[in-house]
Amino acid sequence: MSEEGKYLYQVGAVELVGHLARGTVDLKEYAQGMMGFTQATDPQVKAFAHFSPEIIGMQLERLQRHRQMDAAPLPLLGVPIAVKDNIDTEDYPTELGFVGTQGRTPRVDAYLVHRLRAAGAVIWAKSNTTELAYFNPTVTENPRLPGHTPGGSSSGSAAAVAAGLVPVAIGTQTNGSVIRPASFCGVFGFKPTRGLIFNGGVLKCSESLDQIGVFARNIEDLAAVAEVMIGGHEDSTGRLVFPMRIRELAAQEPPLPPKLMFARTPMWDRVEQQAQAAFEDLLAELQDCMSEVELPASVSNAIPMLKTVMEAEMSANLKPLIDAHGGQCSQAMSDLIARGAQTKAVDYLHARERMPLATQGFEEYFDHFDAIVAPATLGPAPKGLDTTGDPIMNTIWTYAGLPCVSLPLLQTEDGKPIGVQLIGKANEDGRLLRTARWLMQRLSSAT
């Protein structure tokens, strides 16, 4: 490997593809170096549930044959990507973080995994997830804050990116399990508009709420990887979802300086003091382009409604799986199943039917603003590994199905990461990422 490529575990996916295309890095040598780094680092981080040099080697052989055929360039050629262990892979096991499904090996890839492989990505490992993608914590450590939680059910994916094990990882979010871990681990996290990425082959927790997300170390990589997965299917309403060129749009300069809306949200009094102070400073720094707007108190209704939908659907979907594999699960999962089973049909249907109305309710804000800015979490990662943190700052936006991105822009005085959450208009994901990129540049030029 050349001197230029010696430390490529520190660079992003798009930059890596450029190195490989120029021939400044040999794919096999790069992969060997990354495997050595993974074997030396992951025993401390515990981000991966499954990692196999043999499986990686087989994927590399297929990519080498593709290159020898002088075929068309692949947008993610050679990029190592970790995939959350609730997403099916035909080579690696997919054990769902659940004791009852240990050794489970699917026969086919999830659709999004198929799309990633077709784009040239290497499925590097399966990242740890909480039990059945709910709240029971994993063994994963927070690389930025040892001894602190890495976040929710996509914790292994966020930690893998933060530790440099992979430049990109895939997670899922039913409430806050992409944006929250990204904030806690100090990386970028992106949850596209609900329904843009088909979740066939992904553990069905709450079909109305489950969404796919991406972790990376820059916005360009978020866009490049998400673009590969978006479209090519029908959503739950039967609407055809077409591919979107969000990577090109995200890289453009906005036609006009973006206007941002700062929303404390009705949960502001629960935000930790050090996080409140950091956001007050951000508001002062961006006073020329960010206006504070108070959201109506009614948006808080999304919180119990998401809980109603999530618990009812998770109970219906996960109880048969648990019962079929011995009935053993954590107390938290058992309590969830019980609460969901007691949900009244009229309450569930009401909460489910309000979801598209919530999406529409935010549209008027985007007639005036390019993005809404809000805390990604209540504060930095809590100490200890017995909790995954509170997803309350993500609930409103998840219920409405809006695209969200967490930017590692803030930190406490002692260096703990605090994510800034940007929320965009539904189906305008490229515009959101373009605004996020502009904001990163604006703040970096101010320091």
Phi, psi and omega in degrees: 000137181291165177300324180298325186260007188296326185246043185290348175294347179269351184257170185271180185292312183296319178296321178297316178302322177296317176302314182293322180294323180281347181080011177284347178226136174272130185301315183294317180295320178301312182298320178297319177296319179292323177295320177297319178296318178299313182295331179276331189259320188294332176303334177272321183280322182059042179282332190256134172276327181216130178214128185219113174302329179294315179294320176298318180300320179295323178292321179296323178299319179296320180293322179296320177297321178299316182291324180292335178280000181055042181282175180299145180298146180257137187292338180237032184307118174077003184284120176288128180230127174271140184240130181304143189281019167251011181245124189294138172225138185283341181259312176278150170297157174228099191258357170066013182066022189237131183299329183287342182245026175298136182086359180294125180232106181296158180272338181222158176287151164300155184301319182293327177293318175304317180295319179295315179297318180297334178274000177099003180289152174256119176287099191285320185193168170257126184270147183299140173233156173295167181305115179051035176058034176249219192264342186295118190297158175263186178272357186294138177265156173273111184297332180280333183220079179306136183089359177244154181295142172276354177119205190282209192293341176266026186301320180297322180292314180296317181294324180298319178290317181297326182276353182082012180291327176214153175282338185217146174217155180252136176228185175226157179222125172253335174224295182215027193272009166248307185294319182294309178299325177299317179296312183296325184265359176070037177236176177274138176226137184228124173246106181295172175307138180305131176095350181289331179248125180290132183253029172297131183088006176253140178310125179275107174265291177230101187299336179281339188242333185303132178220151178269145178221169184231138172247141179202183179251007174198166184289324180303318180290322176304312183293317183297317183283318179298320181301322180297326185270340187283136170087179180086025183203176171259139176278185186295342179267357183091000179286134176288131178254117183264158175302153180233138181269064184283336181295314180296316181293319181297332182276349183280159171279138178300144179297330176224154176304127183299151173250130184247148177245121178268124180240112176294333185070159179294353180263013185303324182292347177269348179290135182298149186303318181294327176287320176302316181297320180295321179286328174297320177295320179296318179298320179293321181294327185252026186297339180281343184228359181233126179249141177273129179231131180275125176285149177295148181300338183295340180297339177296341178298338179297333185293305177292331180290318175299317180300319179297311181296313184298312184291320179296314183286322178294323177297314181294323185275323189266333180300315178299323179294315179296314181297325182287346182236044170095350176074008182269125177205171181291164178296323179299318179291318179300319179294320177300313180301318181293316180296316181298323181292338181268358181293132179285142181301321182295323179290317179297313183296321178297313181295322180291319182288339180280347186300309178296331177292325177295319177301312181294329182296337180269351187299325182297330178294325183279358168286340184243338185230148178281332180199154172263137179250132180207161175300144175279333182213175177285346181169195177291171182303128176296151179286143179099160181249016181264006177216159175250005182088171185262128181272013191301330182283355179253345193297314183301315185286326176293316179301320180280349177073023183278151176290140182223147175223137176257126182249131181280071188260333188241162174203161176283173180299332179262017169090013178281131183294143173226120182277146172258123182264125173252133181243134183242175178288144180304134177069011174243052186293323178297319177298319178298314181292326175297317178295319179297318179296318177300317181296318178300316180293320180299314183284327179291327179285342181275346182266000000 
